[in-house]
Amino acid sequence: MKLAFALFKYFPYGGLERDFLRIAKECQSRGHEISVYSFIWEGEVPDGFNLTLISVKGITNHQRISDFSQKLSKLLLQKEPQEKFDLVVGFNKMKDLDLYYAADPCYEAKVREQHGKLYRLGNRYKVFQSMEESVFSVDTNVELLFISNIQMENFKKIYHTPAERFHSLPPGVDRSRIRPDNANEIRIRVRNSLSLNDDDKLLLMIGTGYKRKGVDRAMAALASLPEPLRSKTFLLVAGEDKLKKYKALARKLGIEQQVHLPGARDDVPELLLASDLFMHPARHENTGTVLLEAIAAGIPQLISGVCGYAFHIENAKAGRVLSEPFQQSEFNQQLLEMLTSEEWQQWQDNALHYMRSSDIFSMPDKVSDIIEETGKKRRIANVYENHKLNS
């Protein structure tokens, strides 16, 4: 098949973007032709991908997104019959999709929860609501691919989308995150490169968007630790954001020597093995594939209950999940208890057992199966319609 994949922006370290890449590569490995449409692309373009960057106009983000969607729809419509795609797969909400991979929560649900009637008069709301409705409306036939069952129910409730259009997906952890046989060697090497002593504790956070991930919460918890534990505990945050603000916060809390903000990193699997505790005190998180990556690496976790995949940590007994609503005092106490606990080895063993006994890897394969099934059904439907027109 000729497949078009559409997403607003691509950069190598985003969760949505990594999911897109693995799905597209799996489809490519099955012999399908891959074309990609975006308006921002950072990093290398995989071999065999036909990338089209669409130039967009607009001062605000929603104006640029709206312009991209309109131009993409026009471009697809203007293609000659022999050039048309069998399916268009979107990784953001936009018009004229055949399948949508739902990495983002329901925008309309968020608006109803957080905003009043005046907010609905703004152009930002009108753009995002219209694009969401174009995907989930009962009048469309977009197949909907979900990694979060909780979010699936929100969309059903608001848009009354027929249940048969929804597909529930397993997680899609990259197998490169599985704890290797030489994990201890890697741990020693990486910790030496970070100038850590054997009895130092390394707290690790991974992700772009520090406020949403709760980096400030983690810093406050680190600052609350009693001495001498605090001086021997270090926080490393691997991910992109405006670092100046958070470096200033570390200075204000008196922990600037304990906090390392290197930005995005390519050695996340090794950093996981070097860490003692993975933390994710997020303010909101649709799923949190990174939590399952930490499970695959056998790293105990301390996370907020708002994460969509928090139940995996609970089921695995691979750490602790904070109660909601979030309380900084609870986080501080749980961090202290975990860093001084004798359960560390048990948490690691539990995580690795869960990784081996659960399906946390097959999402790209499942999505590719659905894409192929959808393409086959629509080809049959088109043949039937053409036969009716010609008879």
C-alpha positions as CSV (number, residue, x, y, z in Angstrom):
1,M,0.0,0.0,0.0
2,K,0.9,3.7,-0.4
3,L,0.7,5.1,3.1
4,A,0.8,8.8,4.2
5,F,1.7,9.6,7.8
6,A,0.9,13.1,9.0
7,L,2.2,14.9,12.2
8,F,2.7,18.5,13.0
9,K,6.3,18.3,14.3
10,Y,8.9,15.6,14.6
11,F,11.9,15.6,16.9
12,P,13.8,12.5,18.0
13,Y,13.0,12.5,21.7
14,G,9.2,13.0,21.9
15,G,7.0,10.0,22.9
16,L,4.4,10.5,20.1
17,E,7.2,11.0,17.6
18,R,9.0,7.8,18.6
19,D,5.7,5.9,18.4
20,F,5.2,7.3,14.9
21,L,8.6,6.3,13.7
22,R,8.4,2.7,15.0
23,I,5.0,2.3,13.4
24,A,6.1,3.7,10.1
25,K,9.2,1.6,10.1
26,E,7.2,-1.6,10.9
27,C,4.8,-0.8,7.9
28,Q,7.8,-0.2,5.7
29,S,9.3,-3.5,6.7
30,R,6.1,-5.2,5.5
31,G,6.6,-3.7,2.0
32,H,4.4,-0.6,2.2
33,E,5.5,2.7,0.7
34,I,5.9,5.4,3.3
35,S,5.3,9.2,2.8
36,V,5.4,11.7,5.6
37,Y,3.9,15.1,5.9
38,S,5.0,17.6,8.6
39,F,5.9,21.3,9.0
40,I,8.8,20.8,11.4
41,W,11.3,17.9,11.2
42,E,14.4,17.7,13.4
43,G,16.9,14.9,13.0
44,E,17.7,12.4,10.2
45,V,15.0,11.2,7.8
46,P,14.9,7.3,7.7
47,D,16.0,5.6,4.5
48,G,13.1,5.1,2.2
49,F,10.8,7.7,3.8
50,N,9.4,10.3,1.4
51,L,9.3,13.5,3.5
52,T,7.3,16.5,2.5
53,L,7.7,19.6,4.7
54,I,4.7,21.9,4.3
55,S,5.4,25.6,4.7
56,V,2.9,27.1,7.1
57,K,1.8,30.6,8.0
58,G,0.6,32.0,11.3
59,I,1.8,33.9,14.4
60,T,0.3,31.5,17.0
61,N,0.6,27.7,17.2
62,H,-3.0,27.1,16.5
63,Q,-2.9,29.3,13.4
64,R,0.1,27.3,12.1
65,I,-1.6,24.0,12.9
66,S,-4.8,25.0,11.1
67,D,-2.8,26.2,8.1
68,F,-1.0,22.8,7.9
69,S,-4.2,20.8,8.1
70,Q,-5.8,22.9,5.3
71,K,-2.8,22.7,3.0
72,L,-2.3,19.0,3.6
73,S,-6.0,18.3,2.7
74,K,-5.7,20.4,-0.5
75,L,-2.5,18.7,-1.4
76,L,-4.0,15.2,-1.0
77,L,-7.1,16.2,-2.9
78,Q,-5.1,17.5,-5.9
79,K,-3.2,14.2,-6.4
80,E,-3.8,12.3,-9.6
81,P,-5.7,9.0,-9.2
82,Q,-2.5,6.9,-9.6
83,E,-0.7,9.0,-7.0
84,K,-3.4,8.9,-4.3
85,F,-2.6,7.2,-1.0
86,D,-4.4,4.1,0.1
87,L,-4.6,5.5,3.7
88,V,-3.7,8.6,5.6
89,V,-2.6,8.0,9.2
90,G,-2.5,11.0,11.5
91,F,-0.6,11.4,14.8
92,N,-2.3,14.7,15.6
93,K,-6.0,15.6,15.2
94,M,-6.6,17.0,11.7
95,K,-9.0,16.8,8.8
96,D,-9.3,14.0,6.2
97,L,-7.6,11.2,8.1
98,D,-8.3,7.5,7.6
99,L,-6.7,6.5,10.9
100,Y,-5.8,8.5,14.0
101,Y,-3.2,7.4,16.6
102,A,-4.5,9.0,19.8
103,A,-1.5,10.1,21.8
104,D,-3.2,13.2,23.2
105,P,-6.1,13.5,25.6
106,C,-9.6,14.8,24.8
107,Y,-9.3,18.6,24.2
108,E,-13.1,19.2,24.6
109,A,-13.1,17.3,28.0
110,K,-10.2,19.5,29.2
111,V,-12.0,22.7,28.1
112,R,-15.2,21.7,29.9
113,E,-13.2,20.9,33.1
114,Q,-10.9,23.9,33.1
115,H,-12.5,26.8,31.2
116,G,-15.7,28.9,31.1
117,K,-18.0,30.0,28.2
118,L,-15.8,32.9,27.3
119,Y,-12.9,30.6,26.4
120,R,-15.1,29.1,23.7
121,L,-15.3,32.4,21.8
122,G,-11.6,32.4,21.1
123,N,-10.0,31.3,17.8
124,R,-7.7,28.8,19.6
125,Y,-10.7,26.9,20.9
126,K,-12.5,27.0,17.6
127,V,-9.5,25.6,15.8
128,F,-8.7,22.7,18.2
129,Q,-12.3,21.8,18.7
130,S,-13.0,21.7,15.0
131,M,-10.0,19.5,14.3
132,E,-10.9,17.1,17.1
133,E,-14.5,16.9,15.9
134,S,-13.4,16.2,12.4
135,V,-11.7,13.0,13.7
136,F,-14.3,11.8,16.3
137,S,-17.6,13.0,14.8
138,V,-20.2,10.3,14.1
139,D,-20.3,11.5,10.5
140,T,-16.7,10.4,9.8
141,N,-15.2,6.9,9.4
142,V,-11.8,7.5,10.9
143,E,-10.4,4.4,12.7
144,L,-9.2,5.4,16.2
145,L,-6.1,3.8,17.7
146,F,-5.9,4.2,21.5
147,I,-3.1,3.5,24.0
148,S,-5.3,4.8,26.9
149,N,-8.7,3.2,27.7
150,I,-9.5,6.1,30.1
151,Q,-9.1,8.6,27.3
152,M,-11.1,6.4,25.0
153,E,-14.1,6.7,27.3
154,N,-13.9,10.5,27.4
155,F,-14.1,10.7,23.6
156,K,-17.0,8.3,23.4
157,K,-18.9,10.3,26.0
158,I,-18.4,13.7,24.4
159,Y,-18.7,12.8,20.7
160,H,-20.9,9.7,20.8
161,T,-18.4,8.0,18.4
162,P,-19.5,4.5,17.5
163,A,-17.6,1.9,19.6
164,E,-16.6,-0.2,16.6
165,R,-14.3,2.6,15.4
166,F,-12.1,2.4,18.5
167,H,-9.1,0.0,18.8
168,S,-7.4,-0.5,22.1
169,L,-3.6,-1.0,21.8
170,P,-1.0,-2.7,24.0
171,P,2.0,-0.6,25.0
172,G,4.9,-0.3,22.6
173,V,8.1,-0.3,24.6
174,D,11.2,-0.4,22.5
175,R,13.0,-3.7,23.1
176,S,16.3,-1.8,23.4
177,R,15.1,-0.9,26.9
178,I,15.2,-4.5,28.1
179,R,17.8,-4.9,30.8
180,P,20.9,-6.5,29.2
181,D,23.1,-9.3,30.8
182,N,25.9,-6.8,31.3
183,A,23.7,-4.2,33.0
184,N,26.0,-3.9,36.1
185,E,29.0,-3.2,33.9
186,I,27.1,-0.4,32.1
187,R,25.9,0.9,35.4
188,I,29.4,1.2,36.8
189,R,30.8,2.8,33.6
190,V,28.0,5.4,33.3
191,R,28.1,6.3,37.0
192,N,31.9,6.8,36.8
193,S,31.3,9.2,33.9
194,L,28.9,11.1,36.1
195,S,31.5,11.2,39.0
196,L,29.1,9.2,41.2
197,N,30.4,7.2,44.2
198,D,29.1,3.7,45.0
199,D,26.9,5.0,47.8
200,D,25.5,8.0,45.9
201,K,21.9,7.8,44.9
202,L,20.9,8.8,41.3
203,L,17.3,9.9,40.7
204,L,16.4,10.0,37.0
205,M,13.7,11.8,35.1
206,I,13.1,11.6,31.3
207,G,10.9,13.7,29.2
208,T,10.3,17.0,27.4
209,G,8.2,19.7,29.1
210,Y,9.6,20.0,32.6
211,K,6.4,21.6,34.2
212,R,4.2,18.8,32.9
213,K,6.6,16.2,34.0
214,G,6.9,17.7,37.5
215,V,10.6,18.5,37.6
216,D,10.0,21.3,40.1
217,R,8.2,18.8,42.3
218,A,11.2,16.5,42.1
219,M,13.6,19.3,43.0
220,A,11.5,20.2,46.0
221,A,11.5,16.6,47.2
222,L,15.3,16.3,46.8
223,A,15.7,19.5,48.8
224,S,13.6,18.1,51.6
225,L,15.8,15.1,52.2
226,P,17.7,15.2,55.5
227,E,21.5,15.3,55.7
228,P,23.7,13.5,54.9
229,L,21.3,11.7,52.5
230,R,20.6,14.9,50.6
231,S,24.3,15.5,49.8
232,K,24.6,12.0,48.4
233,T,21.5,12.1,46.2
234,F,21.6,13.5,42.7
235,L,18.9,14.3,40.2
236,L,19.5,14.0,36.4
237,V,16.8,15.2,34.0
238,A,17.2,13.9,30.4
239,G,14.9,16.0,28.2
240,E,14.4,19.4,26.5
241,D,13.0,22.5,28.0
242,K,14.1,26.1,28.9
243,L,16.8,25.1,31.4
244,K,17.6,28.6,32.8
245,K,14.4,28.7,34.9
246,Y,15.1,25.3,36.5
247,K,18.8,25.9,37.1
248,A,17.6,29.1,39.0
249,L,15.2,27.0,41.0
250,A,17.9,24.5,41.9
251,R,20.1,27.4,43.2
252,K,17.1,28.8,45.2
253,L,16.6,25.4,46.8
254,G,20.3,25.0,47.6
255,I,20.7,21.9,45.5
256,E,22.5,23.2,42.4
257,Q,25.3,20.7,43.0
258,Q,22.8,17.9,43.2
259,V,20.9,18.7,39.9
260,H,22.2,17.9,36.4
261,L,20.2,19.2,33.5
262,P,22.0,18.0,30.3
263,G,19.0,18.4,28.0
264,A,18.0,15.7,25.6
265,R,20.2,12.6,25.6
266,D,20.7,9.7,23.2
267,D,21.8,7.2,26.0
268,V,18.6,6.8,27.9
269,P,18.8,3.0,28.2
270,E,22.2,3.4,29.8
271,L,21.0,6.2,32.1
272,L,18.2,4.0,33.3
273,L,20.7,1.3,34.3
274,A,22.9,3.8,36.1
275,S,20.0,5.2,38.2
276,D,18.7,4.1,41.6
277,L,15.2,5.4,41.2
278,F,13.1,6.6,38.3
279,M,10.7,9.5,39.2
280,H,7.8,10.8,37.2
281,P,5.7,13.1,39.4
282,A,3.8,14.4,36.4
283,R,0.9,16.9,36.5
284,H,-0.8,15.1,33.6
285,E,0.3,12.2,31.5
286,N,-1.9,10.4,28.9
287,T,0.0,7.1,29.4
288,G,3.7,7.4,30.0
289,T,5.6,4.8,28.0
290,V,8.7,5.9,29.8
291,L,7.3,4.2,32.9
292,L,7.3,0.9,31.1
293,E,10.8,1.5,29.8
294,A,11.9,1.8,33.4
295,I,10.1,-1.5,34.2
296,A,11.9,-3.2,31.3
297,A,15.2,-1.9,32.6
298,G,14.4,-3.1,36.2
299,I,14.4,0.3,37.8
300,P,12.2,1.0,40.8
301,Q,9.8,4.0,40.4
302,L,8.1,6.8,42.3
303,I,5.4,8.3,40.1
304,S,2.2,10.4,40.4
305,G,-1.2,8.6,40.2
306,V,-2.3,10.8,37.3
307,C,-0.2,8.8,34.8
308,G,-2.3,6.6,32.5
309,Y,0.2,3.7,32.9
310,A,0.4,4.0,36.7
311,F,-1.5,0.8,37.0
312,H,1.4,-1.1,35.5
313,I,3.7,0.0,38.3
314,E,1.0,-1.0,40.9
315,N,0.4,-4.4,39.2
316,A,4.1,-5.0,38.9
317,K,4.8,-3.9,42.5
318,A,7.8,-2.2,41.0
319,G,7.7,0.9,43.2
320,R,5.2,3.4,44.6
321,V,2.4,5.4,43.1
322,L,1.5,8.7,44.7
323,S,-2.2,9.4,45.6
324,E,-4.2,12.1,43.8
325,P,-4.6,15.0,44.2
326,F,-0.8,15.4,44.4
327,Q,0.6,16.5,47.8
328,Q,4.2,17.6,47.9
329,S,4.6,16.4,51.5
330,E,3.6,12.8,50.5
331,F,6.1,12.9,47.7
332,N,8.8,14.1,50.0
333,Q,8.1,11.3,52.5
334,Q,7.8,8.6,49.9
335,L,11.1,9.6,48.4
336,L,12.8,9.4,51.7
337,E,11.3,6.0,52.5
338,M,12.3,4.5,49.1
339,L,15.9,5.8,49.3
340,T,16.3,4.2,52.7
341,S,14.3,1.0,52.0
342,E,15.5,-2.5,52.0
343,E,13.0,-3.4,49.2
344,W,15.1,-2.1,46.3
345,Q,16.1,-5.6,45.0
346,Q,12.5,-6.8,45.4
347,W,11.2,-3.9,43.3
348,Q,13.7,-4.6,40.6
349,D,12.9,-8.3,40.6
350,N,9.2,-7.6,40.4
351,A,9.7,-5.2,37.5
352,L,11.7,-7.7,35.5
353,H,9.2,-10.4,36.1
354,Y,6.4,-8.2,34.9
355,M,8.3,-7.3,31.8
356,R,8.8,-11.0,31.0
357,S,5.2,-12.0,31.7
358,S,3.2,-9.0,30.1
359,D,2.7,-7.7,26.6
360,I,4.3,-4.3,26.8
361,F,6.1,-4.4,23.4
362,S,3.7,-5.2,20.5
363,M,2.0,-1.8,19.8
364,P,3.8,-1.1,16.4
365,D,2.9,-4.6,15.2
366,K,-0.8,-4.2,16.3
367,V,-1.1,-0.8,14.7
368,S,0.4,-2.1,11.4
369,D,-2.1,-5.0,11.5
370,I,-5.0,-2.5,11.9
371,I,-3.6,-0.4,9.0
372,E,-3.4,-3.4,6.7
373,E,-6.9,-4.6,7.7
374,T,-8.4,-1.1,7.2
375,G,-6.7,-0.8,3.8
376,K,-8.1,-4.2,2.7
377,K,-11.7,-3.4,3.9
378,R,-11.6,0.0,2.1
379,R,-10.4,-1.5,-1.1
380,I,-13.2,-4.1,-1.0
381,A,-15.7,-1.3,-0.3
382,N,-14.4,0.8,-3.2
383,V,-14.7,-2.1,-5.6
384,Y,-18.2,-2.7,-4.5
385,E,-19.2,1.0,-4.9
386,N,-17.6,1.1,-8.4
387,H,-19.5,-2.0,-9.4
388,K,-22.8,-0.4,-8.3
389,L,-22.0,2.7,-10.3
390,N,-21.2,0.8,-13.4
391,S,-24.1,-1.7,-13.2
